[in-house]
Amino acid sequence: MEHLELFFKSIFIDNMVFATFLGMCSYLAVSKKVSTAVGLGAAVIFVLAITVPLNWLLDQYILQPGALSWLGEEYAAYDLSFLSFIMFIATIATMVQLVEIVVEKFSPSLYNSLGIFLPLIAVNCAILGGSLFMQSREIESLGLALNYGVGSGIGWFLAILAIAAIREKIRYSNVPPALRGLGITFIITGLMAIGFMSFGGMLTGGDEEAKPSSEPTTTTIEVIKEEIKKEEAILKSDLEIAENTNK
């Protein structure tokens, strides 16, 4: 259940594009055609599925305070968390280079259509954001890290695929001249983000803890009665003072 919840949450609720607006440069530039959007989206899924678990291992066994204790007690005091960005980016750049080699080998047309944006996955903030969110949310296991990476990649893939399909259709629509191009794309992206916000209540169900009864207890009633008696005594004394003053 935990894996299923994290998977759907990373796709719909914490979507990289519509919830955190990460990876917008590639999202806007490569979403003019569905074919190129599918290729880049698949590459992002692959890179996130590989880099998030790898960076989880780096974080657990190298970067966290005390993570080096497996080397010996003398290393337990070391804290290499300041190297997180460098290590994460190095892992991402390695995987992106592998993806670039594979795409160029097996699909030269897709490689040419993606152009500079394929190697730019290495500096895509959505890729780095996946690893940083994994670290900040303290994902507990390697399996959950893999789940989160795949789910985040699928969420980004669905976002760029949806906007690419819409942009192909609105090419034949009567869009006002001032909004043609990126203008209408930003508007559609904002509307889609609002739509994805509706998924926020999808995973809020489940077992709820028993709430304490709102009915007042006997002790509470007695305390209230005592307070009422005190207030009545104060009011009576005020009235007596007022009557004496008037006389």
Secondary structure as a PSIPRED ss2 file (coil, helix, strand):
# PSIPRED VFORMAT (PSIPRED V4.0)

   1 M C   1.000  0.000  0.000
   2 E H   0.000  1.000  0.000
   3 H H   0.000  1.000  0.000
   4 L H   0.000  1.000  0.000
   5 E H   0.000  1.000  0.000
   6 L H   0.000  1.000  0.000
   7 F H   0.000  1.000  0.000
   8 F H   0.000  1.000  0.000
   9 K H   0.000  1.000  0.000
  10 S H   0.000  1.000  0.000
  11 I H   0.000  1.000  0.000
  12 F H   0.000  1.000  0.000
  13 I H   0.000  1.000  0.000
  14 D C   1.000  0.000  0.000
  15 N C   1.000  0.000  0.000
  16 M C   1.000  0.000  0.000
  17 V C   1.000  0.000  0.000
  18 F C   1.000  0.000  0.000
  19 A C   1.000  0.000  0.000
  20 T C   1.000  0.000  0.000
  21 F C   1.000  0.000  0.000
  22 L C   1.000  0.000  0.000
  23 G C   1.000  0.000  0.000
  24 M H   0.000  1.000  0.000
  25 C H   0.000  1.000  0.000
  26 S H   0.000  1.000  0.000
  27 Y H   0.000  1.000  0.000
  28 L H   0.000  1.000  0.000
  29 A H   0.000  1.000  0.000
  30 V C   1.000  0.000  0.000
  31 S C   1.000  0.000  0.000
  32 K C   1.000  0.000  0.000
  33 K C   1.000  0.000  0.000
  34 V H   0.000  1.000  0.000
  35 S H   0.000  1.000  0.000
  36 T H   0.000  1.000  0.000
  37 A H   0.000  1.000  0.000
  38 V H   0.000  1.000  0.000
  39 G H   0.000  1.000  0.000
  40 L H   0.000  1.000  0.000
  41 G H   0.000  1.000  0.000
  42 A H   0.000  1.000  0.000
  43 A H   0.000  1.000  0.000
  44 V H   0.000  1.000  0.000
  45 I H   0.000  1.000  0.000
  46 F H   0.000  1.000  0.000
  47 V H   0.000  1.000  0.000
  48 L H   0.000  1.000  0.000
  49 A H   0.000  1.000  0.000
  50 I H   0.000  1.000  0.000
  51 T H   0.000  1.000  0.000
  52 V H   0.000  1.000  0.000
  53 P H   0.000  1.000  0.000
  54 L H   0.000  1.000  0.000
  55 N H   0.000  1.000  0.000
  56 W H   0.000  1.000  0.000
  57 L H   0.000  1.000  0.000
  58 L H   0.000  1.000  0.000
  59 D H   0.000  1.000  0.000
  60 Q H   0.000  1.000  0.000
  61 Y H   0.000  1.000  0.000
  62 I H   0.000  1.000  0.000
  63 L H   0.000  1.000  0.000
  64 Q C   1.000  0.000  0.000
  65 P C   1.000  0.000  0.000
  66 G C   1.000  0.000  0.000
  67 A H   0.000  1.000  0.000
  68 L H   0.000  1.000  0.000
  69 S H   0.000  1.000  0.000
  70 W H   0.000  1.000  0.000
  71 L H   0.000  1.000  0.000
  72 G C   1.000  0.000  0.000
  73 E H   0.000  1.000  0.000
  74 E H   0.000  1.000  0.000
  75 Y H   0.000  1.000  0.000
  76 A C   1.000  0.000  0.000
  77 A C   1.000  0.000  0.000
  78 Y C   1.000  0.000  0.000
  79 D C   1.000  0.000  0.000
  80 L C   1.000  0.000  0.000
  81 S H   0.000  1.000  0.000
  82 F H   0.000  1.000  0.000
  83 L H   0.000  1.000  0.000
  84 S H   0.000  1.000  0.000
  85 F H   0.000  1.000  0.000
  86 I H   0.000  1.000  0.000
  87 M H   0.000  1.000  0.000
  88 F H   0.000  1.000  0.000
  89 I H   0.000  1.000  0.000
  90 A H   0.000  1.000  0.000
  91 T H   0.000  1.000  0.000
  92 I H   0.000  1.000  0.000
  93 A H   0.000  1.000  0.000
  94 T H   0.000  1.000  0.000
  95 M H   0.000  1.000  0.000
  96 V H   0.000  1.000  0.000
  97 Q H   0.000  1.000  0.000
  98 L H   0.000  1.000  0.000
  99 V H   0.000  1.000  0.000
 100 E H   0.000  1.000  0.000
 101 I H   0.000  1.000  0.000
 102 V H   0.000  1.000  0.000
 103 V H   0.000  1.000  0.000
 104 E H   0.000  1.000  0.000
 105 K H   0.000  1.000  0.000
 106 F H   0.000  1.000  0.000
 107 S C   1.000  0.000  0.000
 108 P H   0.000  1.000  0.000
 109 S H   0.000  1.000  0.000
 110 L H   0.000  1.000  0.000
 111 Y H   0.000  1.000  0.000
 112 N H   0.000  1.000  0.000
 113 S H   0.000  1.000  0.000
 114 L H   0.000  1.000  0.000
 115 G H   0.000  1.000  0.000
 116 I H   0.000  1.000  0.000
 117 F H   0.000  1.000  0.000
 118 L C   1.000  0.000  0.000
 119 P H   0.000  1.000  0.000
 120 L H   0.000  1.000  0.000
 121 I H   0.000  1.000  0.000
 122 A H   0.000  1.000  0.000
 123 V H   0.000  1.000  0.000
 124 N C   1.000  0.000  0.000
 125 C H   0.000  1.000  0.000
 126 A H   0.000  1.000  0.000
 127 I H   0.000  1.000  0.000
 128 L H   0.000  1.000  0.000
 129 G H   0.000  1.000  0.000
 130 G H   0.000  1.000  0.000
 131 S H   0.000  1.000  0.000
 132 L H   0.000  1.000  0.000
 133 F H   0.000  1.000  0.000
 134 M H   0.000  1.000  0.000
 135 Q H   0.000  1.000  0.000
 136 S H   0.000  1.000  0.000
 137 R C   1.000  0.000  0.000
 138 E C   1.000  0.000  0.000
 139 I C   1.000  0.000  0.000
 140 E C   1.000  0.000  0.000
 141 S C   1.000  0.000  0.000
 142 L H   0.000  1.000  0.000
 143 G H   0.000  1.000  0.000
 144 L H   0.000  1.000  0.000
 145 A H   0.000  1.000  0.000
 146 L H   0.000  1.000  0.000
 147 N H   0.000  1.000  0.000
 148 Y H   0.000  1.000  0.000
 149 G H   0.000  1.000  0.000
 150 V H   0.000  1.000  0.000
 151 G H   0.000  1.000  0.000
 152 S H   0.000  1.000  0.000
 153 G H   0.000  1.000  0.000
 154 I H   0.000  1.000  0.000
 155 G H   0.000  1.000  0.000
 156 W H   0.000  1.000  0.000
 157 F H   0.000  1.000  0.000
 158 L H   0.000  1.000  0.000
 159 A H   0.000  1.000  0.000
 160 I H   0.000  1.000  0.000
 161 L H   0.000  1.000  0.000
 162 A H   0.000  1.000  0.000
 163 I H   0.000  1.000  0.000
 164 A H   0.000  1.000  0.000
 165 A H   0.000  1.000  0.000
 166 I H   0.000  1.000  0.000
 167 R H   0.000  1.000  0.000
 168 E H   0.000  1.000  0.000
 169 K H   0.000  1.000  0.000
 170 I H   0.000  1.000  0.000
 171 R C   1.000  0.000  0.000
 172 Y C   1.000  0.000  0.000
 173 S C   1.000  0.000  0.000
 174 N C   1.000  0.000  0.000
 175 V C   1.000  0.000  0.000
 176 P C   1.000  0.000  0.000
 177 P H   0.000  1.000  0.000
 178 A H   0.000  1.000  0.000
 179 L H   0.000  1.000  0.000
 180 R C   1.000  0.000  0.000
 181 G C   1.000  0.000  0.000
 182 L H   0.000  1.000  0.000
 183 G H   0.000  1.000  0.000
 184 I H   0.000  1.000  0.000
 185 T H   0.000  1.000  0.000
 186 F H   0.000  1.000  0.000
 187 I H   0.000  1.000  0.000
 188 I H   0.000  1.000  0.000
 189 T H   0.000  1.000  0.000
 190 G H   0.000  1.000  0.000
 191 L H   0.000  1.000  0.000
 192 M H   0.000  1.000  0.000
 193 A H   0.000  1.000  0.000
 194 I H   0.000  1.000  0.000
 195 G H   0.000  1.000  0.000
 196 F H   0.000  1.000  0.000
 197 M H   0.000  1.000  0.000
 198 S H   0.000  1.000  0.000
 199 F H   0.000  1.000  0.000
 200 G H   0.000  1.000  0.000
 201 G H   0.000  1.000  0.000
 202 M C   1.000  0.000  0.000
 203 L C   1.000  0.000  0.000
 204 T C   1.000  0.000  0.000
 205 G C   1.000  0.000  0.000
 206 G C   1.000  0.000  0.000
 207 D C   1.000  0.000  0.000
 208 E C   1.000  0.000  0.000
 209 E C   1.000  0.000  0.000
 210 A C   1.000  0.000  0.000
 211 K C   1.000  0.000  0.000
 212 P C   1.000  0.000  0.000
 213 S C   1.000  0.000  0.000
 214 S C   1.000  0.000  0.000
 215 E C   1.000  0.000  0.000
 216 P C   1.000  0.000  0.000
 217 T C   1.000  0.000  0.000
 218 T H   0.000  1.000  0.000
 219 T H   0.000  1.000  0.000
 220 T H   0.000  1.000  0.000
 221 I H   0.000  1.000  0.000
 222 E H   0.000  1.000  0.000
 223 V H   0.000  1.000  0.000
 224 I H   0.000  1.000  0.000
 225 K H   0.000  1.000  0.000
 226 E H   0.000  1.000  0.000
 227 E H   0.000  1.000  0.000
 228 I H   0.000  1.000  0.000
 229 K H   0.000  1.000  0.000
 230 K H   0.000  1.000  0.000
 231 E H   0.000  1.000  0.000
 232 E H   0.000  1.000  0.000
 233 A H   0.000  1.000  0.000
 234 I H   0.000  1.000  0.000
 235 L H   0.000  1.000  0.000
 236 K H   0.000  1.000  0.000
 237 S H   0.000  1.000  0.000
 238 D H   0.000  1.000  0.000
 239 L H   0.000  1.000  0.000
 240 E H   0.000  1.000  0.000
 241 I H   0.000  1.000  0.000
 242 A H   0.000  1.000  0.000
 243 E H   0.000  1.000  0.000
 244 N H   0.000  1.000  0.000
 245 T H   0.000  1.000  0.000
 246 N H   0.000  1.000  0.000
 247 K C   1.000  0.000  0.000
